[in-house]
Amino acid sequence: MRMASDLVAPTIEQIRRWSGVECPNEAARHGLSDFPPLLAELEALRGTLVFEDEPSSFEAALQAEKERTP
């Protein structure tokens, strides 16, 4: 994986092109440097999480609401 500093400049450019938003300050640039480690953590989870492993809480909420409705 590329170093964080290698990803910041292209990310700033992609945001500018996609949304027309310019990077406002150094704090924003610094915040973007948090994304590469986050992406690496998410990539490490690839294939380990399966939606069907346990009942969805959303599905349980729908069922509970259905049972309460007359």
Number of C-alpha atoms within 10 A of each C-alpha: 9 7 10 15 13 12 15 20 14 11 16 16 14 13 13 13 11 8 8 10 12 11 16 8 8 9 9 12 16 13 10 18 18 12 15 18 13 11 12 11 11 10 10 10 10 9 7 6 8 8 7 7 7 7 9 11 9 9 10 11 11 11 11 11 10 10 9 7 6 4
